[in-house]
Amino acid sequence: MKAVPKTSAAPAEVPPGIELDRLHQGDCLKLFPTVATGSIDLVFADPPFNIGYEYDVYDDRRADEVYLDWTKEWGREVVRVLKPDGTFWLAIGDEYAAEMKVLFHRELGLSMRSWVIWYYTFGVHCTRKFARSHAHLFHFVKNPDRFTFNDAEIRVPSARQLVYLDSRANPAGRLPDDTWILRPQDVPGGFEPEGDTWYVPRVCGTFKERAGWHGCQMPEQLLGRIIRSCSNPNEVVLDPFGGSGTTLTVAKKLDRRFLGFELSPDYAAAINARLDATKVGQPLEGGADPMAGGKGRGNRARG
């Protein structure tokens, strides 16, 4: 079905009982009920992957059924708070990708628009299987007939335009593919700089963008792509797992209202400090040209 883009964004309605434009510290299952039903335009969730990561206050080693039951509990809240034309993006690893698709689509009733593969290098080193160098990004909408998708915000030049100089090419370019490449250097000859595959570098430890307190940080350019395409200025973006604060930081830079939850008091304090130093209209870290990678530029993965 064709997306029906909104022509303008009305002033955001403040959900009763919760303050917008800040990060709230606490358990998302306790904070979600303070958000009004049908009040959020875009939710981005990058939850713990249940792979044994060492968080400061969260146990990332739960039994499968416990983890999936917990996911269904906060997933129901995501569906509840979304507006009728709202959008949900979920980042997840290999271990539970299949279960997540079934849960959010078949059990919770969302419609899947895309299953994006985010490819990166410097991933998880494995000794008895291929090294892991990707994550999954699921794009769901509440209503498959009406949702926000600002294609003009994310179009790229097509091969017809840049390579073949074909007069029949759409001058507006084309939409990116659903595999997002982070280091084209690792596929020599496979991806030309003028091509139509998006490159988004992972946030490595030496990069300027690195927030410093969280080991799994999403690149600002990645969140920028999602927020630009699936919301409009002054609409409300919610992240229930604040992590390093990238979702909220990018939402603020792009002139969206924002709302976040974070279980860890230490992480929450650091996120709020990051937000205090962020201004509307600031450029996103990482730069528009990911080919120019290196220590000096901003940029893995949790919101």
GIURNOR-V707872 format. One record per residue. N is the residue number from 0. RES is the residue in one letter. NEAR is the number of other C-alpha atoms within 8 Angstrom. Layout:
# GIURNOR-V707872
{{N RES NEAR} {N RES NEAR}}
This chain:
# GIURNOR-V707872
{{0 M 4} {1 K 5} {2 A 10} {3 V 9} {4 P 9} {5 K 6} {6 T 4} {7 S 5} {8 A 10} {9 A 6} {10 P 6} {11 A 9} {12 E 5} {13 V 8} {14 P 11} {15 P 7} {16 G 6} {17 I 8} {18 E 8} {19 L 9} {20 D 8} {21 R 10} {22 L 12} {23 H 9} {24 Q 10} {25 G 11} {26 D 9} {27 C 12} {28 L 8} {29 K 8} {30 L 10} {31 F 8} {32 P 8} {33 T 10} {34 V 12} {35 A 9} {36 T 8} {37 G 9} {38 S 13} {39 I 13} {40 D 13} {41 L 15} {42 V 14} {43 F 13} {44 A 12} {45 D 10} {46 P 8} {47 P 7} {48 F 9} {49 N 9} {50 I 7} {51 G 7} {52 Y 7} {53 E 7} {54 Y 7} {55 D 5} {56 V 6} {57 Y 8} {58 D 8} {59 D 12} {60 R 7} {61 R 8} {62 A 6} {63 D 6} {64 E 6} {65 V 8} {66 Y 10} {67 L 8} {68 D 8} {69 W 8} {70 T 8} {71 K 9} {72 E 9} {73 W 10} {74 G 10} {75 R 9} {76 E 10} {77 V 10} {78 V 10} {79 R 8} {80 V 12} {81 L 17} {82 K 11} {83 P 7} {84 D 12} {85 G 14} {86 T 15} {87 F 13} {88 W 12} {89 L 11} {90 A 12} {91 I 12} {92 G 10} {93 D 8} {94 E 6} {95 Y 9} {96 A 10} {97 A 8} {98 E 7} {99 M 8} {100 K 10} {101 V 9} {102 L 10} {103 F 11} {104 H 12} {105 R 9} {106 E 7} {107 L 10} {108 G 8} {109 L 12} {110 S 10} {111 M 10} {112 R 8} {113 S 8} {114 W 10} {115 V 11} {116 I 11} {117 W 12} {118 Y 11} {119 Y 12} {120 T 9} {121 F 5} {122 G 9} {123 V 7} {124 H 6} {125 C 8} {126 T 6} {127 R 4} {128 K 5} {129 F 6} {130 A 9} {131 R 8} {132 S 10} {133 H 11} {134 A 11} {135 H 14} {136 L 12} {137 F 13} {138 H 13} {139 F 13} {140 V 14} {141 K 16} {142 N 11} {143 P 9} {144 D 8} {145 R 10} {146 F 14} {147 T 14} {148 F 10} {149 N 11} {150 D 8} {151 A 6} {152 E 7} {153 I 11} {154 R 11} {155 V 10} {156 P 12} {157 S 11} {158 A 9} {159 R 10} {160 Q 14} {161 L 10} {162 V 6} {163 Y 7} {164 L 8} {165 D 7} {166 S 5} {167 R 5} {168 A 10} {169 N 7} {170 P 5} {171 A 8} {172 G 11} {173 R 10} {174 L 8} {175 P 10} {176 D 8} {177 D 8} {178 T 9} {179 W 13} {180 I 12} {181 L 14} {182 R 12} {183 P 12} {184 Q 5} {185 D 5} {186 V 8} {187 P 7} {188 G 5} {189 G 6} {190 F 9} {191 E 7} {192 P 5} {193 E 6} {194 G 10} {195 D 11} {196 T 10} {197 W 9} {198 Y 11} {199 V 12} {200 P 12} {201 R 12} {202 V 14} {203 C 8} {204 G 6} {205 T 7} {206 F 13} {207 K 9} {208 E 11} {209 R 12} {210 A 7} {211 G 6} {212 W 7} {213 H 9} {214 G 7} {215 C 10} {216 Q 15} {217 M 13} {218 P 17} {219 E 13} {220 Q 12} {221 L 9} {222 L 12} {223 G 12} {224 R 9} {225 I 8} {226 I 11} {227 R 12} {228 S 13} {229 C 11} {230 S 13} {231 N 11} {232 P 9} {233 N 11} {234 E 14} {235 V 13} {236 V 16} {237 L 12} {238 D 14} {239 P 11} {240 F 13} {241 G 17} {242 G 13} {243 S 14} {244 G 11} {245 T 14} {246 T 12} {247 L 15} {248 T 11} {249 V 12} {250 A 14} {251 K 15} {252 K 14} {253 L 12} {254 D 10} {255 R 13} {256 R 14} {257 F 13} {258 L 15} {259 G 13} {260 F 15} {261 E 17} {262 L 13} {263 S 11} {264 P 9} {265 D 6} {266 Y 14} {267 A 14} {268 A 8} {269 A 10} {270 I 13} {271 N 10} {272 A 8} {273 R 10} {274 L 12} {275 D 7} {276 A 6} {277 T 10} {278 K 8} {279 V 8} {280 G 7} {281 Q 8} {282 P 5} {283 L 10} {284 E 11} {285 G 14} {286 G 9} {287 A 5} {288 D 6} {289 P 11} {290 M 8} {291 A 5} {292 G 8} {293 G 6} {294 K 8} {295 G 8} {296 R 12} {297 G 12} {298 N 14} {299 R 10} {300 A 10} {301 R 10} {302 G 15}}
